[in-house]
Amino acid sequence: MSSSFILSCCCLLFISLHTTGGFLNYGLDRCAFNSTDPKDIEYIRSVYFNKVELFRFSSSVGKFVGYTEYGMKQADYRNSLPGALSAMRAQKEAYCLNNVGNDWNSALTKSAKPYVRLHSTAPSGGKHAAVLVCSVFDFYPKLIRVHWTRDGREVTSDVTSTEELADGDWYYQIHSHLEYTPTSGEKISCVVEHASLREPLVTDWDPSMPESERNKIAIGASGLILGLILSLAGFIYYKSKTRGRILVPSS
């Protein structure tokens, strides 16, 4: 699974509210991870004021970084304090490594694997002749990544996707559209990455026949087989009724 995708977080939120004027100042500690390997775990401590992040400490960077003029001053001040950085770096082990294992196992055991339906539809306009739709159903948890590849390379243009849509039964669905101009011999795939999957789920598009035509042929073949069965049953019934009878020609 792509190391840049499945990102789970365990968060502890500390809020201090200044009632005068309704100002809100709070700190957020979180662990971002895509496996239980320590090198794939990042501890982040952020400080916000009225939803604006002022500064943060990241174990991947190893120091405080400011995002506003005031935040940069605070970051420089904390970076200069003796022992401040070493204390923050220790939080990765104290805060993250002791909790990530439980969160990771919980996510895997309570997740539901998605299933994929890939089909084509007529374009409503634009510069391309065809549109592919990758519909992903019945997955949990909500976080998912759906992308397209063309001959093994990720497609980054002419792609639109819906948000994760709640089904109302704890499951989600999402739909991704790819506008493209068919080229002979190319291989187009829809790739799904999710916490329930050990590796990406790849579904290849078969352009040999549109789905609507395949459905028509399947329905026609089923009708033909059913007709043959009924005809054979009628013939057998007729033979059983006429067996043993003597047919006398009329004068």
N, C-alpha and C positions, 0 to 999 in steps of 0.2 A: 504494500500500500504506500502510496506517495507520502513521504515524510512531511510534505508541506501542507497536507490536507487535514487529516483527522485531528482536530484540536479540541481537547476536552479541558475543562477548567473546574477547579474546586476553589471557591471564593469565600473569604471571610470579610464581611463588610462592617467597618466601624464608622459611625456617623455621629458627628457633633453638630448640633443645630443652634445657631445664634438666632434667637427669636426676634431681636430688634431688626426691623427692616426685612425679615424673612431670608437672610443670607444662609446659605448651606455650604458647610465645609466638611469634607469627609475624606477618609483614606480607604483604599481598596487593595487588599492583598489577594493574589491569585497565582495559581500554578497552571501553566499552559503546557500540555504534553501530548505526544502522539504515540508513546509507548511507556513502559515502566523503566526503560533504560535511563539512567541519570543524565546521559548526554542529550536525551530528547526531552528533558524537563527544564522549564524556565520559570524561575520565581520572579514575580513582578510586584512591586509596591508603588501604587500611584496615589497622588494627592490631588483632589479636585476642589474647585470653588465655583459654586453655581453651574455645575455640569461641565466646566472647562478644566481640562487636565493641566495642572501647573507644572508638575515635575514628577519623575518616576525613577525608581531604581530597578534595573534589570540584571539578573544574574548572568545573562548572556553578554551584556556590555561590561558589567563589573563596577559600575559607578552610577551616580545620579545624573540625570539629564533633564534640563529645563525646556519647557515649551512656550513659556511667556517670559516677558522681561522680568517680572517678579519671580517666576519659577526658575529661571536661569541663575538668579542671585541665590535663591534657596539651595539649588543644586550645588553651586560652587561652595557655599558655606558648609553644607553637609559633607562634601567630598574632602574638605580641609580638616574636619574634626578627627582627632586621633581615635582610631579603632572603630569609627562609624562604618566604614566600608566592609571591614572584616566581620562586623556584627551582622550586617545585612546579607553578606555572602553566606553566612552560616544558616540563614533562614531557609535557604533552599533545602538543606538536609533536614532541619528541624520541622519545617512547616510542610514541605512538599513530599519528600521521600517517605515520610511516615504515613501519608494519606493517599498518595497516587495509586498504590497497589490496590487498595480497596475500591477506589473509584473506578479504576480500569476494569477490574473483574465485575463490578456491578453493571457497568455499561455493556459488557459483552454478554452477560447472562440474561439481561433484561431487554436486549435489543431484538428487533424483528428484521429479517432480511427482506430487501426489496425484490420485486420482480419487474421485468422490463417488457414493454411492448413497443416495437419499432414499426412505424408505418409512414407512408407518404401521403401528401395532400396537395391539392392544387394551390399554387401561389396566388395571392391577391393582387399582385403587381410587383414592381421592382425589376431588378436587372437579371435575376436568375430564373431558370426554367422550372425548378422543382423545389419542394420543401419537404424535409424529413422531420418527423416528430418522434422524439424519444420520451415515452411516458413511463414514469417510474411510480409504482404503487406499493402501498401497505408496508412502509418502512417505519422504524422507530429506533433510536431517537430522531429528532427533527433534523439535526445537522447532517447535510449530505452534499456531495459534489458530483455534478453531472457535466461532462464535457464530451466533445467530439474529436475524433482523430481521422485523418485522411492519409492513407498509406503510411500509417504509424506515427504521423506528426500531428500534434494538437492543433485544432482549428480555433483561431481566436477572433475571426471576423465573420459577420453575417450570422451570428448566433444570438438568439434571445431565449430567455427562460422565465418561467413564472416563479413566484415565491413558493416556499414549501406550503402546501395547502392542507389544512387539518380536515380529516374525514369525519371528525366527531366521535371516533371510537378509539382514540389514542394513536391511530396510525396517520401517516401523511402521504401525500402524493406531490409530484412535481413534473412539469412538462418542459422540454427543451426543444427549440426549433432551429433547424439548420437550413438556410437558403443556399442552394448550390446549383451549378450547371453540370449535369452528368458527363463524365469522361470515361471512355472505354478502358477497362482494365483496372480502374481505381478501386480501392477498398476503403469504405467509410464505416466507422464503428462509433457506437455510443458507449461511453465508459462511465461507470458509476462507482464512486468510492463512498463507503459508509462504515460506521463503527462495527456493524454486524458482520462485515466481510473480512476474511483473512487476506484477500487480495482483490484488486479491482474486478468488477463484473463487466465483461466486455461483450457487447452484442453487435454482431456484424450485419450490415444491410445487404440484402440479396436483391440486386436490381434486375434480375432476370425476368421478373414479372411483377407488375403492380399488385399490391395486396387485394385490391378490389377484384382483379381478374382471377387471382388464385381462389378467392372466396366463391366467385361465380362457377369456376370449374369444379370446386369441391362440392357445391350444392348440386350442380348438374350431374356429377358422377353419382352422388348419393341417390338422386331421383331415378337415374337410369338403373341402378342396382335394385332399388325398391320395386321399380316397374317389372324388371325381369323376374324377381322373386314372386310377385303377385301373379304374373302371367304363368309361371311354372306351376304355382299352386292351383290356379284355375284349370290348367290342362290336366293335372293329376286328378283333380276332383271330377272333371268331365269323364275321364277314362274310367274312373272307379264306378261311376253311375251307369255307364253304357256297357260295362263288361258283362257278358253273359246274355245280353239281350239279342234277339233275332230281328233283324230289320227286314220287314216285308215291303216290297215295292208296291206302291199304289197303282191300281189299274187305270 
